[in-house]
Amino acid sequence: MKLRQTHPIEMAAAKADISRATGYRITRDPRLPSQKAQPRERRRPGPLEAIFDAEVVPLLKEAPGLRPVAIFEEILRRHPELSPGVRRTLERRIRSWRAQHGAEQDVIFRQMHEPGRMGLSDFTDLSGLGVTIGGQPLAHMLFHFRPPWSGFEHAHVILGGESHVALAEGLQNALWSAGGAPHQHRTDSLSAAFRNLDAATEADLAKRYEALCAHYRMAPTRNNRGVAHENGSIESAHGHLKAAIRDALLMRGTPDFPDLTGYRAFIDEIVGCRNVGAGMRRGPGGSPQKGPVFSPCLQTAPPTSGR
């Protein structure tokens, strides 16, 4: 109470709009109520005190993969006098024990995405959607590009499997659609594109990919082989985009298209609607910004790549 420094307690309490008794109490003990609160102790013995260390812990050590519900059912079988209401308590103690004494867990740090820094791309298979062209099944994939910060995305129908040519075509179309290029481009390890190739051919494809990124002033990066969560911002988006395409096909009433051009226009319309629905994102200064924040694309043609 700063007013207490220049006024009596009664006047200071009145000016602070508190009672006189509260003013005297604060004068005697200026600590906050949260600082005076004492930790609440148990008011009754825990129902698992004599059981957890003697029976539950040995089960956790002998079979680390046991689910808490299985342990709960076993404990009820051994001790029918226990109430079924101890399940949450048991699960909480098991979770705490595993955090302190269980197997080591992978540590994944939260990724902080900055505007215009990263663009992710990957291929996803759409053959399971049953799309046909003129009644004939269409075996195809989708090249999917997405910067994780803005939510903008671009998709390009690819006939055949993953290859450097497909990657180059899809990436160039994505960058021109976005109106610029991010500082870094990340894709998977290109294992599918490099499959069954000798070392010299694989090195040549890697150089061509690096040259393509250099042309658009992007630093090429790859996630580690077999570590899918490093590309999670695009892997997760695959599922949402495929679900949107599946819904649109159901709403359309048929997965058959007269030609490939019509199907590609169908995909472009879905992606365009999703980009509009992504709405406005806040820039670094808090001002609204729409779409990706990229460096302008060069006005020259990219380096030619052998086919």
LOTINU-290791 format. One line per 5 residues: for each residue x, y, z of C-alpha. Coordinates in Angstrom, 2 decimals. Example, Ala and Ser with C-alpha at 12.3 -4.5 7.8 and 13.67 -1.06 7.14 Angstrom:
BEGIN
12.30 -4.50 7.80  13.67 -1.06 7.14
//
This chain:
BEGIN
0.00 0.00 0.00  1.83 3.09 -1.24  -0.87 5.29 0.29  0.17 3.99 3.72  3.47 5.85 3.35
1.72 9.23 3.56  -1.65 8.45 5.17  -2.94 6.67 8.28  -4.19 3.12 7.81  -7.88 4.11 7.92
-7.48 6.82 5.25  -5.18 4.70 3.08  -7.66 1.80 3.18  -10.53 4.10 2.20  -8.59 5.57 -0.73
-7.64 2.04 -1.89  -11.30 0.97 -1.62  -10.62 -1.80 0.87  -11.88 -2.31 4.40  -9.99 -1.05 7.43
-9.54 -4.61 8.68  -7.91 -5.58 5.37  -5.64 -2.55 5.67  -4.46 -3.63 9.11  -3.97 -7.22 7.90
-1.82 -6.10 4.94  0.22 -3.90 7.23  0.93 -6.84 9.53  1.75 -9.24 6.70  2.36 -7.72 3.19
2.74 -11.12 1.47  0.32 -12.10 -1.29  -2.24 -14.82 -0.52  -0.53 -17.12 -3.01  2.74 -16.67 -1.12
1.13 -17.62 2.18  -0.68 -20.71 0.95  0.69 -23.94 2.40  0.91 -27.10 0.28  -2.15 -29.21 0.94
-1.32 -32.63 2.32  -3.30 -35.81 1.84  -6.29 -36.06 4.12  -6.57 -39.82 3.79  -4.12 -42.58 2.89
-3.71 -43.23 -0.81  -5.48 -46.39 -2.03  -2.35 -47.50 -3.93  0.30 -46.75 -1.30  0.80 -50.41 -0.35
0.35 -51.74 -3.88  2.16 -49.50 -6.36  5.79 -50.11 -5.36  5.22 -53.75 -4.42  3.14 -54.91 -7.41
2.77 -52.25 -10.12  6.45 -51.28 -10.43  7.59 -54.92 -10.95  5.01 -55.24 -13.74  6.32 -52.07 -15.38
9.90 -53.31 -15.19  9.17 -56.81 -16.48  6.88 -55.73 -19.35  7.50 -52.06 -20.29  4.94 -52.25 -23.09
2.00 -53.03 -20.82  -0.89 -50.60 -21.18  -2.13 -48.89 -18.01  -5.60 -50.36 -18.53  -4.14 -53.89 -18.53
-2.30 -53.18 -15.28  -5.48 -51.73 -13.81  -7.47 -54.86 -14.66  -4.75 -57.09 -13.18  -4.65 -55.06 -9.95
-8.44 -55.26 -9.63  -8.24 -59.02 -10.13  -5.68 -59.30 -7.33  -7.44 -56.81 -5.05  -11.19 -56.91 -5.65
-11.72 -54.63 -2.65  -10.29 -51.67 -4.61  -12.73 -49.19 -6.10  -12.79 -48.82 -9.91  -12.35 -45.10 -9.26
-8.61 -45.59 -8.67  -8.02 -46.03 -12.40  -7.14 -42.36 -13.03  -4.86 -42.31 -10.00  -3.12 -45.45 -11.21
-2.70 -44.07 -14.74  -1.29 -40.82 -13.37  1.25 -42.63 -11.18  2.26 -44.94 -14.03  2.78 -41.94 -16.29
4.91 -40.25 -13.64  6.96 -43.40 -12.99  7.64 -43.94 -16.69  8.73 -40.32 -17.10  11.32 -40.79 -14.34
12.35 -44.43 -14.66  11.03 -45.68 -18.00  12.76 -46.05 -21.34  14.33 -42.97 -22.88  12.07 -41.07 -25.27
12.97 -39.16 -28.41  13.29 -35.44 -27.76  11.72 -33.32 -30.50  12.14 -29.56 -30.26  9.36 -27.28 -31.42
10.03 -25.86 -34.87  9.80 -22.11 -35.19  8.79 -21.19 -38.74  9.76 -17.76 -40.03  8.07 -16.03 -42.98
9.80 -16.78 -46.27  12.55 -18.92 -44.78  11.52 -22.46 -45.72  9.57 -24.15 -48.48  8.79 -27.88 -48.29
7.89 -30.26 -51.08  7.16 -33.94 -51.45  5.29 -36.43 -53.63  2.12 -38.22 -52.56  0.32 -41.06 -54.33
-3.28 -40.43 -55.47  -3.91 -43.76 -57.19  -6.15 -44.84 -54.32  -8.74 -42.18 -55.18  -9.86 -44.15 -58.24
-9.54 -41.27 -60.73  -10.10 -42.27 -64.35  -9.57 -40.46 -67.65  -12.09 -41.49 -70.26  -12.88 -44.58 -68.22
-9.23 -45.65 -67.92  -7.54 -45.71 -64.47  -5.01 -42.92 -64.01  -1.85 -43.94 -62.15  -0.46 -40.65 -60.93
1.15 -38.78 -58.09  0.86 -35.25 -56.79  3.81 -32.93 -56.32  2.92 -30.90 -53.24  4.71 -27.68 -52.25
3.99 -25.75 -49.08  5.78 -23.10 -46.99  4.97 -23.98 -43.37  4.48 -20.41 -42.15  1.92 -18.99 -44.56
-0.18 -22.07 -45.32  0.03 -21.39 -49.07  0.27 -24.58 -51.12  0.68 -25.69 -54.71  -0.08 -29.10 -56.21
0.88 -30.46 -59.61  -0.30 -33.75 -61.14  2.64 -36.00 -62.03  2.34 -39.00 -64.34  4.69 -41.79 -63.39
6.87 -42.01 -60.32  9.21 -39.70 -58.46  12.07 -38.36 -60.54  14.30 -35.34 -60.85  12.34 -34.20 -63.91
9.07 -34.38 -61.95  10.63 -32.57 -59.01  12.04 -29.81 -61.23  8.76 -29.34 -63.10  6.64 -29.28 -59.96
9.01 -27.00 -58.04  9.31 -24.45 -60.84  5.53 -24.30 -61.27  5.12 -23.91 -57.50  7.58 -21.03 -57.25
6.02 -19.16 -60.16  2.57 -19.74 -58.67  3.78 -18.36 -55.32  5.39 -15.37 -57.02  8.75 -15.91 -55.38
11.18 -18.33 -53.80  11.94 -19.09 -50.14  15.45 -18.88 -48.73  15.60 -22.67 -48.29  13.93 -25.61 -50.00
13.58 -28.93 -48.20  12.57 -32.23 -49.69  13.05 -35.84 -48.67  16.29 -37.68 -49.42  15.14 -38.34 -53.03
15.61 -42.03 -52.35  12.83 -42.95 -54.76  14.34 -40.82 -57.52  17.80 -42.28 -56.90  16.63 -45.89 -56.62
18.55 -48.44 -58.69  21.02 -45.82 -59.92  24.79 -46.07 -59.81  26.85 -43.63 -57.77  27.83 -41.47 -60.75
24.22 -41.01 -61.92  23.06 -40.30 -58.38  25.76 -37.66 -57.95  24.73 -36.09 -61.28  21.10 -35.86 -60.20
22.13 -34.30 -56.88  24.17 -31.66 -58.73  21.23 -30.88 -61.01  18.93 -30.47 -58.03  21.45 -28.15 -56.36
21.78 -26.16 -59.60  18.01 -25.78 -59.82  17.84 -24.45 -56.25  20.82 -22.17 -56.87  19.07 -20.67 -59.90
16.19 -19.58 -57.67  18.62 -18.51 -54.92  17.44 -21.22 -52.55  19.63 -23.28 -50.25  18.82 -26.97 -50.89
18.26 -29.08 -47.78  17.07 -32.63 -47.17  15.66 -34.32 -44.13  17.56 -37.29 -42.79  16.72 -40.65 -44.30
13.96 -42.40 -42.36  13.19 -39.39 -40.12  9.75 -38.44 -41.40  8.89 -35.85 -38.75  11.59 -33.53 -40.13
9.31 -33.04 -43.14  6.16 -33.16 -41.03  4.79 -29.80 -42.19  4.31 -31.25 -45.69  3.54 -34.85 -44.70
0.64 -33.70 -42.54  -0.60 -31.39 -45.30  -0.72 -34.39 -47.68  -3.49 -35.94 -45.65  -5.58 -32.76 -45.50
-5.23 -32.11 -49.24  -6.06 -35.71 -50.19  -9.12 -35.59 -47.94  -10.26 -32.38 -49.66  -9.78 -33.99 -53.09
-11.70 -37.08 -52.01  -14.58 -34.95 -50.73  -14.66 -32.93 -53.96  -14.78 -36.13 -56.02  -17.72 -37.38 -53.96
-19.50 -34.05 -54.35  -18.82 -34.19 -58.11  -20.52 -37.56 -58.29  -17.92 -39.30 -60.46  -14.12 -39.65 -60.46
-14.04 -39.84 -64.27  -12.74 -36.92 -66.34  -12.84 -36.45 -70.12  -9.13 -35.57 -70.31  -6.05 -34.89 -68.21
-6.41 -31.13 -68.67  -9.82 -31.20 -67.04  -8.51 -33.20 -64.08  -5.59 -30.84 -63.58  -7.99 -27.87 -63.64
-10.07 -29.69 -61.01  -7.00 -30.04 -58.73  -6.00 -26.40 -59.32  -9.48 -25.23 -58.29  -9.35 -27.22 -55.03
-5.90 -25.90 -54.14  -6.92 -22.36 -55.05  -9.93 -22.53 -52.75  -7.75 -23.83 -49.93  -5.32 -20.96 -50.43
-8.16 -18.45 -50.24  -9.46 -20.17 -47.13  -6.03 -19.94 -45.48  -6.81 -16.23 -45.00  -4.48 -13.59 -43.64
-1.35 -14.30 -41.64  0.38 -11.85 -39.37  3.78 -10.57 -40.41  6.77 -10.06 -38.10  5.53 -6.59 -37.10
1.98 -7.72 -36.47  0.57 -6.32 -39.72  -1.62 -8.59 -41.87  0.14 -10.32 -44.72  -1.39 -12.68 -47.23
0.39 -15.63 -48.79  4.07 -16.47 -48.63  6.82 -13.94 -48.03  9.34 -14.87 -50.72  12.16 -13.39 -52.73
11.12 -12.47 -56.30  11.67 -15.18 -58.91  14.36 -14.53 -61.47  13.14 -13.55 -64.91  15.55 -15.89 -66.65
14.96 -19.50 -67.58  16.19 -22.16 -65.15  19.08 -24.41 -66.11  18.10 -27.17 -68.52  18.10 -30.66 -67.11
18.71 -33.81 -69.05  15.84 -36.23 -69.45
//
